[in-house]
């Protein structure tokens, strides 16, 4: 049972809904909203307090694309916390390809950089007691029915993972919808490596599935955004079965992943093969590269090339 949970990107969408659901669990005593913007965090805290009738929400300000910001945020955590949900990220938008001071592109920095530093700093300072949930995506194993190809790297070497993180892997054709799956693959493999490195902690990876009510479509190219937001999500996918679900369902995957003993450390859970919704299953049963411990460690080493 987790009495205290920190959620990154907790002021909106899946992060905020996860905070709401966790607050309603009787064992929860504290939910830390780790957010980049103070005003938005305060607004989310107020709304969550009204919706849950609980005064258990706290705010910590930090930018997950900035390692110094994350380290300063960890200093503000005075008591050890039970669990962390690494939710912040997404496709970022028009600046996804831009290289940050770390050397990672903005897409990778936002989804990976600060999360790795956050977890490692918490462990270093003995401020993490039980579990870490890393948010991944169905884009990693792919969905053939929708033409989503699984991530496929030539060698999964340290150099190749590093090339994904700085963007050079994609050459002159940086497509954020493609790059996103590869970035989430790196984050997933890092998490699986951490599960072996710290067997006393639970490290689980969860995809929220194809979830309505998030801002994810807003970061897509205009034509794709229009098609997904106004046609595919509300009309086509609901008719296909197992292809879309509501925000509450996506967030419940996180709540279950961090709380339910059915979900084990060192496993990536997402929808059944060919689906985007429904029951969660171990992705390595059909995307077997996830089991490769050398690749997991290579992802970890590649990420640390960018951490100063």
C-alpha angles and dihedrals in degrees: 000000000000116000096176126036132177118206123191117215089021101152097079146021119351094358094055094044090049089053090052094050094046091050089058093057109100094228095055113105101164137021116189115206106210104197140159099221122056097204094049091046091052091049091050092048092052092048093047092050090052094047096046101030086226129126096200101107122111130182130225118179118219141138112229091204091060118067095198091052091052093048091052090049092053089054088062092059103092101175127046115261127216102223145008128206112202097207105141116104135063131157092315097209136239094352095054093110095049114113114237126211088267091063093246119113114251093256092057095039093053095046100038120007103070093035092058091048091046094054095042093048091049090051093044092054094041093245098129119076111172128356152012124198115196116198114227134167142246085238089079098068090025131219113251095195090064095038093253105149118210118250108273121183125183099228109350086222123158089257093051093049089048089052089056090052096051093038098241090114089073097050116203093334105075106176109182092204090058097037091052092065092050093048091050089049090057091048091048094051091048090053092050090050090052090054089062094041094052108032091168090067129061113239111184131170120213134180115209089215124224100330130189121215099042129115093237095110090056091072095055125097110280098256093046091045092054093046094048099039100043105025117017101040100042100031119017106033096049088058093053098062124232092028107099141016141179126277092255091058094049091050092047088061088063093045091050094042093055096037110030118084090213088077109075134206117264096029133113110218123196140130124316116275111291094013136098099197141028128062119004119239138180105276093206089072088077104009094056098175087081088075094060104109093190090058090048091054092045090057090052092050093047093053092051091058086073099044115093 
